[in-house]
Amino acid sequence: MRRNVIKITAAVTGSLALAAGLTACGGTSAASDEKVVTVYSADGLKGENGDGWYDQVFKDFEKETGIKVEYVEGGSGEMVQRAAREKSNTQADVLVTLPPFIQQADSKGLLQAYEPAGSDKVNGADKSGDGKWTSVVNNYFGFIHNKKEMKEAPKTWEELLDAKYKDKLQYSTPGIAGDGTAVVIKAMHDFGGEAPAMEYLKKLQANNVGPSSSTSKLAPKVDKGEILVANGDVQMNFAQSRSMPNLGIWFPAKQGGQPTTFALPYAAGLVNDAPHTENGKKLLDYLLSEKAQKQVSEIGGGFSARSDVKATDANAIELAKILQGVQVFEPDWKDIDKNLQKYIDSWKAATGS
């Protein structure tokens, strides 16, 4: 969902050889090997230093199955667009994005129905009714601030209009980044509709540094104090805070209101006409296994997608504290899927982007 340059890695070996294979060789690429599964994913679950949830589960999956995971990372919108371009010569087996892009992938005919083992333990709101996708890591939208420069986080959207945030605030690009799209969704909820949200975002643009297709790239800038405030999500920013100690997670409220957030899970689906459908199914089963789900908070800094997996590790306790006093609302994803381009166009018109 977030990077301006798509990063292609072999998740287990660290090899970059996949790049040529995916782009130039088509069906004769390394990905045609029967012991390979290719994942297109939004960023946030793979650690910068090999210490993320993906790093661990991909390593364990290969050890247990002998199937090598080839990993392609980018923004949620980027990944869906790439998969759509490759529809006549499908390269990906599994697609992982944030809403509303997983719904967009489904509406483009990019996903085939498959209900992984364990998906019956995923709440209904976190999976599609027809088996096209299911959440594998639960997550929530949020903002970050620099704790060193700002002892207390801002409390309201309105505070961000202050001149002290000029060129010290940045959010990722709606329509390209899932977390950037989430800015629009939350603003529409908090301000009570499309028009007042766009009116606010138009004013906020005076302080905005400018577009960024990568949400994850904003955290280092906040940690260093280059900017003071940015958007993000709880899982990604919590994981980043291990190596970026100045990051603080917060949730804007409309003046006079309560801080709000909404679930922004990493949702996975089996790609239609995938070159390695059976391997894709095995990986989806593994991602929802009890073992992998117990590692979501401990390693990934996220929330288990399975309701029967109750994490009690130190990260889980800290994550629960972060959400205390925050109202969680449920967006109308059907409306957003139907009208996403309209909302993005409204944002572009309001901000001059």
ROLUM-400323 format. One record per residue (C-alpha): residue in three letters; x, y, z; chain. Coordinates in nm, 4 decimals, decimal comma. Example, Ala and Ser with C-alpha at 12.3 -4.5 7.8 and 13.67 -1.06 7.14 Angstrom:
% ROLUM-400323
site res: ala&east: 1,2300&north: -0,4500&up: 0,7800&chain: A
site res: ser&east: 1,3670&north: -0,1060&up: 0,7140&chain: A
//
This chain:
% ROLUM-400323
site res: met&east: 0,0000&north: 0,0000&up: 0,0000&chain: A
site res: arg&east: 0,2720&north: 0,2467&up: 0,0457&chain: A
site res: arg&east: 0,6052&north: 0,2433&up: -0,1325&chain: A
site res: asn&east: 0,6919&north: 0,4613&up: -0,4318&chain: A
site res: val&east: 0,9399&north: 0,2037&up: -0,5572&chain: A
site res: ile&east: 0,8190&north: -0,1551&up: -0,5396&chain: A
site res: lys&east: 1,0637&north: -0,3604&up: -0,3372&chain: A
site res: ile&east: 1,1142&north: -0,7149&up: -0,4581&chain: A
site res: thr&east: 1,2864&north: -0,9628&up: -0,2299&chain: A
site res: ala&east: 1,3107&north: -1,3308&up: -0,1759&chain: A
site res: ala&east: 1,1693&north: -1,3350&up: 0,1736&chain: A
site res: val&east: 1,3709&north: -1,6297&up: 0,2922&chain: A
site res: thr&east: 1,6993&north: -1,6067&up: 0,1023&chain: A
site res: gly&east: 1,7269&north: -1,2314&up: 0,0543&chain: A
site res: ser&east: 1,7962&north: -1,2804&up: -0,3180&chain: A
site res: leu&east: 1,6966&north: -1,0143&up: -0,5659&chain: A
site res: ala&east: 1,6912&north: -1,2557&up: -0,8572&chain: A
site res: leu&east: 1,3114&north: -1,2609&up: -0,8603&chain: A
site res: ala&east: 1,2948&north: -0,9135&up: -1,0095&chain: A
site res: ala&east: 1,4090&north: -1,0248&up: -1,3523&chain: A
site res: gly&east: 1,2066&north: -1,3427&up: -1,3323&chain: A
site res: leu&east: 0,8779&north: -1,1704&up: -1,2598&chain: A
site res: thr&east: 0,9161&north: -0,8899&up: -1,5086&chain: A
site res: ala&east: 1,0923&north: -1,0539&up: -1,7994&chain: A
site res: cys&east: 1,0549&north: -1,4309&up: -1,7990&chain: A
site res: gly&east: 0,6829&north: -1,4779&up: -1,7441&chain: A
site res: gly&east: 0,5932&north: -1,8440&up: -1,7290&chain: A
site res: thr&east: 0,9557&north: -1,9542&up: -1,7480&chain: A
site res: ser&east: 1,0578&north: -1,7536&up: -1,4398&chain: A
site res: ala&east: 1,1816&north: -1,8929&up: -1,1109&chain: A
site res: ala&east: 0,8245&north: -1,8525&up: -0,9890&chain: A
site res: ser&east: 0,7173&north: -2,1430&up: -1,2124&chain: A
site res: asp&east: 0,9051&north: -2,3845&up: -0,9839&chain: A
site res: glu&east: 0,6542&north: -2,6032&up: -0,8000&chain: A
site res: lys&east: 0,8177&north: -2,5327&up: -0,4623&chain: A
site res: val&east: 0,7547&north: -2,1567&up: -0,4824&chain: A
site res: val&east: 0,4697&north: -1,9305&up: -0,3727&chain: A
site res: thr&east: 0,4663&north: -1,5631&up: -0,4703&chain: A
site res: val&east: 0,3141&north: -1,3039&up: -0,2376&chain: A
site res: tyr&east: 0,2199&north: -0,9497&up: -0,3382&chain: A
site res: ser&east: 0,1736&north: -0,7521&up: -0,0182&chain: A
site res: ala&east: 0,1284&north: -0,4109&up: 0,1356&chain: A
site res: asp&east: 0,4260&north: -0,3184&up: 0,3499&chain: A
site res: gly&east: 0,4327&north: -0,3203&up: 0,7282&chain: A
site res: leu&east: 0,4560&north: -0,6898&up: 0,8133&chain: A
site res: lys&east: 0,8128&north: -0,7468&up: 0,6984&chain: A
site res: gly&east: 1,0788&north: -0,6032&up: 0,9283&chain: A
site res: glu&east: 1,3405&north: -0,3591&up: 0,8057&chain: A
site res: asn&east: 1,6001&north: -0,5736&up: 0,9831&chain: A
site res: gly&east: 1,4526&north: -0,9157&up: 0,9142&chain: A
site res: asp&east: 1,2644&north: -0,9136&up: 1,2449&chain: A
site res: gly&east: 0,9059&north: -0,8803&up: 1,1256&chain: A
site res: trp&east: 0,6119&north: -1,1205&up: 1,1360&chain: A
site res: tyr&east: 0,6515&north: -1,2112&up: 0,7704&chain: A
site res: asp&east: 1,0213&north: -1,2840&up: 0,8217&chain: A
site res: gln&east: 0,9422&north: -1,5375&up: 1,0920&chain: A
site res: val&east: 0,6372&north: -1,7051&up: 0,9414&chain: A
site res: phe&east: 0,7870&north: -1,7288&up: 0,5913&chain: A
site res: lys&east: 1,1001&north: -1,8875&up: 0,7388&chain: A
site res: asp&east: 0,8917&north: -2,1361&up: 0,9415&chain: A
site res: phe&east: 0,6634&north: -2,2073&up: 0,6457&chain: A
site res: glu&east: 0,9561&north: -2,2934&up: 0,4188&chain: A
site res: lys&east: 1,1109&north: -2,5131&up: 0,6867&chain: A
site res: glu&east: 0,7857&north: -2,7042&up: 0,7386&chain: A
site res: thr&east: 0,6751&north: -2,7338&up: 0,3748&chain: A
site res: gly&east: 0,9854&north: -2,6896&up: 0,1594&chain: A
site res: ile&east: 0,7996&north: -2,4155&up: -0,0300&chain: A
site res: lys&east: 1,0004&north: -2,0972&up: -0,0822&chain: A
site res: val&east: 0,8190&north: -1,7640&up: -0,0439&chain: A
site res: glu&east: 0,8998&north: -1,5002&up: -0,3050&chain: A
site res: tyr&east: 0,7887&north: -1,1599&up: -0,1775&chain: A
site res: val&east: 0,6886&north: -0,8451&up: -0,3663&chain: A
site res: glu&east: 0,6090&north: -0,5369&up: -0,1585&chain: A
site res: gly&east: 0,4402&north: -0,2077&up: -0,2386&chain: A
site res: gly&east: 0,1400&north: 0,0080&up: -0,1604&chain: A
site res: ser&east: -0,2001&north: -0,1614&up: -0,1416&chain: A
site res: gly&east: -0,3158&north: 0,0281&up: -0,4483&chain: A
site res: glu&east: 0,0116&north: -0,0482&up: -0,6248&chain: A
site res: met&east: -0,0202&north: -0,4197&up: -0,5606&chain: A
site res: val&east: -0,3766&north: -0,4363&up: -0,6888&chain: A
site res: gln&east: -0,2825&north: -0,2368&up: -0,9992&chain: A
site res: arg&east: 0,0130&north: -0,4634&up: -1,0653&chain: A
site res: ala&east: -0,1939&north: -0,7789&up: -1,0272&chain: A
site res: ala&east: -0,4568&north: -0,6311&up: -1,2610&chain: A
site res: arg&east: -0,1941&north: -0,5525&up: -1,5261&chain: A
site res: glu&east: -0,0717&north: -0,9111&up: -1,5052&chain: A
site res: lys&east: -0,4179&north: -1,0630&up: -1,5296&chain: A
site res: ser&east: -0,3430&north: -1,2293&up: -1,8641&chain: A
site res: asn&east: -0,0131&north: -1,3662&up: -1,7295&chain: A
site res: thr&east: -0,0679&north: -1,4019&up: -1,3551&chain: A
site res: gln&east: 0,2469&north: -1,3952&up: -1,1417&chain: A
site res: ala&east: 0,1154&north: -1,3682&up: -0,7857&chain: A
site res: asp&east: -0,0367&north: -1,6525&up: -0,5859&chain: A
site res: val&east: -0,1417&north: -1,4602&up: -0,2743&chain: A
site res: leu&east: -0,2424&north: -1,0942&up: -0,2467&chain: A
site res: val&east: -0,2358&north: -0,9099&up: 0,0879&chain: A
site res: thr&east: -0,3662&north: -0,5536&up: 0,1106&chain: A
site res: leu&east: -0,5522&north: -0,3216&up: 0,3440&chain: A
site res: pro&east: -0,9165&north: -0,2236&up: 0,2850&chain: A
site res: pro&east: -1,0642&north: -0,0912&up: 0,0637&chain: A
site res: phe&east: -0,8113&north: -0,2339&up: -0,1800&chain: A
site res: ile&east: -0,8837&north: -0,5990&up: -0,1026&chain: A
site res: gln&east: -1,2467&north: -0,5281&up: -0,1951&chain: A
site res: gln&east: -1,1218&north: -0,3511&up: -0,5076&chain: A
site res: ala&east: -0,9148&north: -0,6568&up: -0,6002&chain: A
site res: asp&east: -1,2250&north: -0,8722&up: -0,5640&chain: A
site res: ser&east: -1,4365&north: -0,6397&up: -0,7777&chain: A
site res: lys&east: -1,1680&north: -0,6551&up: -1,0501&chain: A
site res: gly&east: -1,1953&north: -1,0341&up: -1,0568&chain: A
site res: leu&east: -0,8450&north: -1,0854&up: -0,9189&chain: A
site res: leu&east: -0,9391&north: -1,3253&up: -0,6364&chain: A
site res: gln&east: -1,0716&north: -1,6792&up: -0,6230&chain: A
site res: ala&east: -1,2712&north: -1,8233&up: -0,3356&chain: A
site res: tyr&east: -1,0787&north: -2,0138&up: -0,0717&chain: A
site res: glu&east: -1,1510&north: -2,0364&up: 0,2987&chain: A
site res: pro&east: -0,8243&north: -2,1134&up: 0,4784&chain: A
site res: ala&east: -0,8145&north: -2,3449&up: 0,7776&chain: A
site res: gly&east: -0,8863&north: -2,1279&up: 1,0803&chain: A
site res: ser&east: -1,0906&north: -1,8717&up: 0,8892&chain: A
site res: asp&east: -1,4009&north: -1,9927&up: 1,0738&chain: A
site res: lys&east: -1,2440&north: -1,8267&up: 1,3810&chain: A
site res: val&east: -1,2188&north: -1,4886&up: 1,2031&chain: A
site res: asn&east: -1,5024&north: -1,2477&up: 1,2791&chain: A
site res: gly&east: -1,7515&north: -1,1939&up: 0,9989&chain: A
site res: ala&east: -1,6649&north: -0,8263&up: 0,9547&chain: A
site res: asp&east: -1,3015&north: -0,9236&up: 0,8922&chain: A
site res: lys&east: -1,3615&north: -1,1537&up: 0,5970&chain: A
site res: ser&east: -1,5733&north: -1,1660&up: 0,2838&chain: A
site res: gly&east: -1,8942&north: -1,3629&up: 0,2836&chain: A
site res: asp&east: -1,8000&north: -1,5506&up: -0,0336&chain: A
site res: gly&east: -1,4567&north: -1,6691&up: 0,0781&chain: A
site res: lys&east: -1,2597&north: -1,4375&up: -0,1501&chain: A
site res: trp&east: -1,0479&north: -1,2876&up: 0,1309&chain: A
site res: thr&east: -0,9882&north: -1,3033&up: 0,5023&chain: A
site res: ser&east: -0,7915&north: -1,0949&up: 0,7490&chain: A
site res: val&east: -0,4620&north: -1,2482&up: 0,8607&chain: A
site res: val&east: -0,3492&north: -0,9645&up: 1,0905&chain: A
site res: asn&east: -0,5883&north: -0,7228&up: 1,2558&chain: A
site res: asn&east: -0,4805&north: -0,3621&up: 1,2755&chain: A
site res: tyr&east: -0,6101&north: -0,0089&up: 1,3336&chain: A
site res: phe&east: -0,5538&north: 0,3215&up: 1,1606&chain: A
site res: gly&east: -0,3678&north: 0,5878&up: 1,3530&chain: A
site res: phe&east: -0,1277&north: 0,8803&up: 1,3523&chain: A
site res: ile&east: 0,2227&north: 0,9218&up: 1,4907&chain: A
site res: his&east: 0,4051&north: 1,2159&up: 1,6454&chain: A
site res: asn&east: 0,7590&north: 1,2844&up: 1,7622&chain: A
site res: lys&east: 0,7588&north: 1,2281&up: 2,1394&chain: A
site res: lys&east: 1,0917&north: 1,4047&up: 2,1894&chain: A
site res: glu&east: 0,9849&north: 1,7288&up: 2,0231&chain: A
site res: met&east: 0,6258&north: 1,7098&up: 2,1471&chain: A
site res: lys&east: 0,5791&north: 1,5831&up: 2,5018&chain: A
site res: glu&east: 0,2078&north: 1,5383&up: 2,4365&chain: A
site res: ala&east: 0,0420&north: 1,4334&up: 2,1141&chain: A
site res: pro&east: -0,2056&north: 1,6705&up: 1,9494&chain: A
site res: lys&east: -0,5608&north: 1,5871&up: 2,0457&chain: A
site res: thr&east: -0,7714&north: 1,7176&up: 1,7577&chain: A
site res: trp&east: -0,7710&north: 1,7510&up: 1,3810&chain: A
site res: glu&east: -0,8106&north: 2,1252&up: 1,4278&chain: A
site res: glu&east: -0,4788&north: 2,1538&up: 1,6156&chain: A
site res: leu&east: -0,2998&north: 2,0345&up: 1,3040&chain: A
site res: leu&east: -0,4054&north: 2,3533&up: 1,1214&chain: A
site res: asp&east: -0,1757&north: 2,5578&up: 1,3474&chain: A
site res: ala&east: 0,1112&north: 2,7316&up: 1,1688&chain: A
site res: lys&east: 0,3668&north: 2,5458&up: 1,3828&chain: A
site res: tyr&east: 0,2932&north: 2,2353&up: 1,1748&chain: A
site res: lys&east: 0,3727&north: 2,4032&up: 0,8415&chain: A
site res: asp&east: 0,6046&north: 2,1676&up: 0,6521&chain: A
site res: lys&east: 0,6142&north: 1,9506&up: 0,9654&chain: A
site res: leu&east: 0,3161&north: 1,7309&up: 0,8751&chain: A
site res: gln&east: 0,2764&north: 1,4700&up: 0,6043&chain: A
site res: tyr&east: 0,0344&north: 1,1940&up: 0,5155&chain: A
site res: ser&east: 0,0582&north: 0,9290&up: 0,2476&chain: A
site res: thr&east: -0,1308&north: 0,9628&up: -0,0782&chain: A
site res: pro&east: -0,4976&north: 0,8576&up: -0,0785&chain: A
site res: gly&east: -0,5763&north: 0,6180&up: -0,3617&chain: A
site res: ile&east: -0,2198&north: 0,4861&up: -0,3646&chain: A
site res: ala&east: -0,1517&north: 0,4096&up: -0,0002&chain: A
site res: gly&east: -0,4076&north: 0,2274&up: 0,2122&chain: A
site res: asp&east: -0,3200&north: 0,4358&up: 0,5171&chain: A
site res: gly&east: -0,3454&north: 0,7474&up: 0,3017&chain: A
site res: thr&east: -0,6906&north: 0,6421&up: 0,1870&chain: A
site res: ala&east: -0,7706&north: 0,5859&up: 0,5549&chain: A
site res: val&east: -0,7071&north: 0,9567&up: 0,6232&chain: A
site res: val&east: -0,9978&north: 1,0389&up: 0,3917&chain: A
site res: ile&east: -1,2201&north: 0,7678&up: 0,5416&chain: A
site res: lys&east: -1,1602&north: 0,8809&up: 0,8995&chain: A
site res: ala&east: -1,2002&north: 1,2494&up: 0,8131&chain: A
site res: met&east: -1,5329&north: 1,1774&up: 0,6427&chain: A
site res: his&east: -1,6490&north: 0,9918&up: 0,9533&chain: A
site res: asp&east: -1,5242&north: 1,2466&up: 1,2071&chain: A
site res: phe&east: -1,6448&north: 1,5556&up: 1,0211&chain: A
site res: gly&east: -1,9769&north: 1,4028&up: 0,9206&chain: A
site res: gly&east: -1,9504&north: 1,3569&up: 0,5467&chain: A
site res: glu&east: -1,7575&north: 1,4096&up: 0,2273&chain: A
site res: ala&east: -1,8012&north: 1,7875&up: 0,1932&chain: A
site res: pro&east: -1,6909&north: 1,8919&up: 0,5448&chain: A
site res: ala&east: -1,4032&north: 1,6431&up: 0,5334&chain: A
site res: met&east: -1,2758&north: 1,7875&up: 0,2064&chain: A
site res: glu&east: -1,3136&north: 2,1392&up: 0,3418&chain: A
site res: tyr&east: -1,0899&north: 2,0444&up: 0,6339&chain: A
site res: leu&east: -0,8313&north: 1,8621&up: 0,4185&chain: A
site res: lys&east: -0,8155&north: 2,1654&up: 0,1909&chain: A
site res: lys&east: -0,7139&north: 2,3770&up: 0,4926&chain: A
site res: leu&east: -0,4690&north: 2,1113&up: 0,6145&chain: A
site res: gln&east: -0,2903&north: 2,1166&up: 0,2806&chain: A
site res: ala&east: -0,1239&north: 2,4449&up: 0,3783&chain: A
site res: asn&east: 0,0836&north: 2,2495&up: 0,6332&chain: A
site res: asn&east: 0,1298&north: 1,9281&up: 0,4355&chain: A
site res: val&east: 0,4824&north: 1,8553&up: 0,3101&chain: A
site res: gly&east: 0,3413&north: 1,6830&up: 0,0033&chain: A
site res: pro&east: 0,2544&north: 1,3432&up: -0,1437&chain: A
site res: ser&east: 0,4102&north: 1,0160&up: -0,0323&chain: A
site res: ser&east: 0,3152&north: 0,6804&up: -0,1781&chain: A
site res: ser&east: 0,4860&north: 0,5117&up: 0,1163&chain: A
site res: thr&east: 0,3384&north: 0,5376&up: 0,4654&chain: A
site res: ser&east: 0,6199&north: 0,3343&up: 0,6195&chain: A
site res: lys&east: 0,8759&north: 0,5882&up: 0,4915&chain: A
site res: leu&east: 0,7137&north: 0,8606&up: 0,7048&chain: A
site res: ala&east: 0,7986&north: 0,7032&up: 1,0408&chain: A
site res: pro&east: 1,1772&north: 0,7554&up: 1,0113&chain: A
site res: lys&east: 1,1139&north: 1,1200&up: 0,9259&chain: A
site res: val&east: 0,8984&north: 1,1603&up: 1,2371&chain: A
site res: asp&east: 1,1489&north: 0,9760&up: 1,4537&chain: A
site res: lys&east: 1,4310&north: 1,2064&up: 1,3375&chain: A
site res: gly&east: 1,2178&north: 1,5184&up: 1,3848&chain: A
site res: glu&east: 1,2203&north: 1,6105&up: 1,0158&chain: A
site res: ile&east: 0,8425&north: 1,6212&up: 1,0487&chain: A
site res: leu&east: 0,6360&north: 1,6172&up: 1,3687&chain: A
site res: val&east: 0,3186&north: 1,4362&up: 1,2636&chain: A
site res: ala&east: 0,2281&north: 1,1726&up: 1,0062&chain: A
site res: asn&east: -0,0308&north: 0,9061&up: 0,9446&chain: A
site res: gly&east: 0,0288&north: 0,5360&up: 0,9903&chain: A
site res: asp&east: -0,1282&north: 0,2326&up: 1,1490&chain: A
site res: val&east: -0,0911&north: 0,0773&up: 1,4911&chain: A
site res: gln&east: 0,0759&north: -0,2490&up: 1,3880&chain: A
site res: met&east: 0,3354&north: -0,0954&up: 1,1592&chain: A
site res: asn&east: 0,4207&north: 0,1972&up: 1,3853&chain: A
site res: phe&east: 0,4320&north: -0,0161&up: 1,6993&chain: A
site res: ala&east: 0,6774&north: -0,2514&up: 1,5272&chain: A
site res: gln&east: 0,8824&north: 0,0432&up: 1,3988&chain: A
site res: ser&east: 0,9025&north: 0,1965&up: 1,7458&chain: A
site res: arg&east: 1,1405&north: -0,0808&up: 1,8516&chain: A
site res: ser&east: 1,4113&north: 0,0876&up: 1,6449&chain: A
site res: met&east: 1,2546&north: 0,4363&up: 1,6371&chain: A
site res: pro&east: 1,2080&north: 0,5349&up: 2,0033&chain: A
site res: asn&east: 1,0651&north: 0,8815&up: 1,9338&chain: A
site res: leu&east: 0,7448&north: 0,7508&up: 1,7732&chain: A
site res: gly&east: 0,4203&north: 0,8013&up: 1,9639&chain: A
site res: ile&east: 0,0856&north: 0,6659&up: 1,8392&chain: A
site res: trp&east: -0,2276&north: 0,8788&up: 1,8701&chain: A
site res: phe&east: -0,5766&north: 0,9207&up: 1,7238&chain: A
site res: pro&east: -0,7202&north: 1,2613&up: 1,6221&chain: A
site res: ala&east: -1,0628&north: 1,3674&up: 1,7421&chain: A
site res: lys&east: -1,2878&north: 1,6323&up: 1,5974&chain: A
site res: gln&east: -1,2874&north: 1,9279&up: 1,8334&chain: A
site res: gly&east: -1,5329&north: 1,8501&up: 2,1139&chain: A
site res: gly&east: -1,5477&north: 1,4839&up: 2,0183&chain: A
site res: gln&east: -1,3845&north: 1,1535&up: 2,1060&chain: A
site res: pro&east: -1,0709&north: 1,0118&up: 1,9414&chain: A
site res: thr&east: -1,1668&north: 0,7540&up: 1,6812&chain: A
site res: thr&east: -1,0154&north: 0,4809&up: 1,4718&chain: A
site res: phe&east: -1,1298&north: 0,1902&up: 1,2612&chain: A
site res: ala&east: -1,0034&north: -0,1579&up: 1,1864&chain: A
site res: leu&east: -0,7592&north: -0,1666&up: 0,8976&chain: A
site res: pro&east: -0,6625&north: -0,5327&up: 0,8756&chain: A
site res: tyr&east: -0,4136&north: -0,6961&up: 0,6455&chain: A
site res: ala&east: -0,6476&north: -0,9057&up: 0,4353&chain: A
site res: ala&east: -0,5279&north: -1,1927&up: 0,2189&chain: A
site res: gly&east: -0,6798&north: -1,3638&up: -0,0807&chain: A
site res: leu&east: -0,5867&north: -1,6366&up: -0,3260&chain: A
site res: val&east: -0,5179&north: -1,4848&up: -0,6668&chain: A
site res: asn&east: -0,7390&north: -1,5999&up: -0,9528&chain: A
site res: asp&east: -0,5542&north: -1,8231&up: -1,2038&chain: A
site res: ala&east: -0,2542&north: -1,8248&up: -0,9694&chain: A
site res: pro&east: 0,0456&north: -2,0168&up: -1,1071&chain: A
site res: his&east: 0,0774&north: -2,2079&up: -0,7783&chain: A
site res: thr&east: -0,2744&north: -2,2264&up: -0,6397&chain: A
site res: glu&east: -0,2098&north: -2,5211&up: -0,4092&chain: A
site res: asn&east: 0,0990&north: -2,3565&up: -0,2596&chain: A
site res: gly&east: -0,1004&north: -2,0379&up: -0,2141&chain: A
site res: lys&east: -0,3655&north: -2,2319&up: -0,0220&chain: A
site res: lys&east: -0,0991&north: -2,3873&up: 0,2009&chain: A
site res: leu&east: 0,0479&north: -2,0463&up: 0,2796&chain: A
site res: leu&east: -0,2926&north: -1,8975&up: 0,3633&chain: A
site res: asp&east: -0,3595&north: -2,1948&up: 0,5923&chain: A
site res: tyr&east: -0,0254&north: -2,1344&up: 0,7618&chain: A
site res: leu&east: -0,0798&north: -1,7599&up: 0,8070&chain: A
site res: leu&east: -0,4005&north: -1,8370&up: 0,9976&chain: A
site res: ser&east: -0,2540&north: -2,1262&up: 1,1976&chain: A
site res: glu&east: -0,2531&north: -2,0924&up: 1,5759&chain: A
site res: lys&east: 0,1274&north: -2,0869&up: 1,5777&chain: A
site res: ala&east: 0,1509&north: -1,7970&up: 1,3325&chain: A
site res: gln&east: -0,1387&north: -1,6090&up: 1,4909&chain: A
site res: lys&east: 0,0203&north: -1,6279&up: 1,8362&chain: A
site res: gln&east: 0,3255&north: -1,4555&up: 1,6867&chain: A
site res: val&east: 0,1260&north: -1,1613&up: 1,5466&chain: A
site res: ser&east: 0,1575&north: -0,9446&up: 1,8578&chain: A
site res: glu&east: 0,4786&north: -1,0910&up: 1,9990&chain: A
site res: ile&east: 0,6760&north: -1,0447&up: 1,6755&chain: A
site res: gly&east: 0,4648&north: -0,8290&up: 1,4456&chain: A
site res: gly&east: 0,3148&north: -0,5813&up: 1,6892&chain: A
site res: gly&east: -0,0332&north: -0,6472&up: 1,5547&chain: A
site res: phe&east: -0,3579&north: -0,8106&up: 1,6624&chain: A
site res: ser&east: -0,4479&north: -1,1723&up: 1,5913&chain: A
site res: ala&east: -0,7142&north: -1,2173&up: 1,3251&chain: A
site res: arg&east: -0,8493&north: -1,5241&up: 1,5060&chain: A
site res: ser&east: -1,0929&north: -1,4627&up: 1,7894&chain: A
site res: asp&east: -0,9814&north: -1,7793&up: 1,9695&chain: A
site res: val&east: -0,6159&north: -1,6722&up: 1,9911&chain: A
site res: lys&east: -0,5772&north: -1,4585&up: 2,3030&chain: A
site res: ala&east: -0,2332&north: -1,3031&up: 2,3189&chain: A
site res: thr&east: -0,0944&north: -1,2270&up: 2,6648&chain: A
site res: asp&east: 0,2589&north: -1,1190&up: 2,5769&chain: A
site res: ala&east: 0,3972&north: -0,7776&up: 2,6721&chain: A
site res: asn&east: 0,3253&north: -0,6340&up: 2,3264&chain: A
site res: ala&east: -0,0389&north: -0,7420&up: 2,3431&chain: A
site res: ile&east: -0,0793&north: -0,5686&up: 2,6782&chain: A
site res: glu&east: 0,0801&north: -0,2491&up: 2,5473&chain: A
site res: leu&east: -0,1306&north: -0,2559&up: 2,2297&chain: A
site res: ala&east: -0,4480&north: -0,2821&up: 2,4363&chain: A
site res: lys&east: -0,3418&north: 0,0268&up: 2,6331&chain: A
site res: ile&east: -0,2897&north: 0,2246&up: 2,3114&chain: A
site res: leu&east: -0,6544&north: 0,1730&up: 2,2159&chain: A
site res: gln&east: -0,8016&north: 0,2583&up: 2,5557&chain: A
site res: gly&east: -1,0562&north: 0,5394&up: 2,5320&chain: A
site res: val&east: -1,0588&north: 0,5311&up: 2,1502&chain: A
site res: gln&east: -1,3928&north: 0,4805&up: 1,9754&chain: A
site res: val&east: -1,3730&north: 0,2163&up: 1,7030&chain: A
site res: phe&east: -1,6181&north: 0,2691&up: 1,4174&chain: A
site res: glu&east: -1,6918&north: 0,0454&up: 1,1194&chain: A
site res: pro&east: -1,6756&north: 0,2135&up: 0,7776&chain: A
site res: asp&east: -1,9334&north: 0,1297&up: 0,5128&chain: A
site res: trp&east: -1,6914&north: -0,0681&up: 0,2969&chain: A
site res: lys&east: -1,9516&north: -0,1366&up: 0,0279&chain: A
site res: asp&east: -2,0037&north: 0,2375&up: -0,0162&chain: A
site res: ile&east: -1,6301&north: 0,3031&up: -0,0127&chain: A
site res: asp&east: -1,5625&north: 0,0303&up: -0,2691&chain: A
site res: lys&east: -1,8375&north: 0,1691&up: -0,4928&chain: A
site res: asn&east: -1,7418&north: 0,5374&up: -0,4545&chain: A
site res: leu&east: -1,3679&north: 0,5212&up: -0,3829&chain: A
site res: gln&east: -1,2651&north: 0,6952&up: -0,7033&chain: A
site res: lys&east: -1,5206&north: 0,9692&up: -0,6421&chain: A
site res: tyr&east: -1,3802&north: 1,0321&up: -0,2942&chain: A
site res: ile&east: -1,0229&north: 1,0314&up: -0,4242&chain: A
site res: asp&east: -1,1189&north: 1,2763&up: -0,6990&chain: A
site res: ser&east: -1,2821&north: 1,4999&up: -0,4375&chain: A
site res: trp&east: -0,9629&north: 1,4897&up: -0,2314&chain: A
site res: lys&east: -0,7534&north: 1,5785&up: -0,5345&chain: A
site res: ala&east: -0,9824&north: 1,8705&up: -0,6166&chain: A
site res: ala&east: -0,9787&north: 1,9957&up: -0,2572&chain: A
site res: thr&east: -0,6028&north: 1,9737&up: -0,2129&chain: A
site res: gly&east: -0,4880&north: 2,0524&up: -0,5654&chain: A
site res: ser&east: -0,3009&north: 1,7229&up: -0,5750&chain: A
//
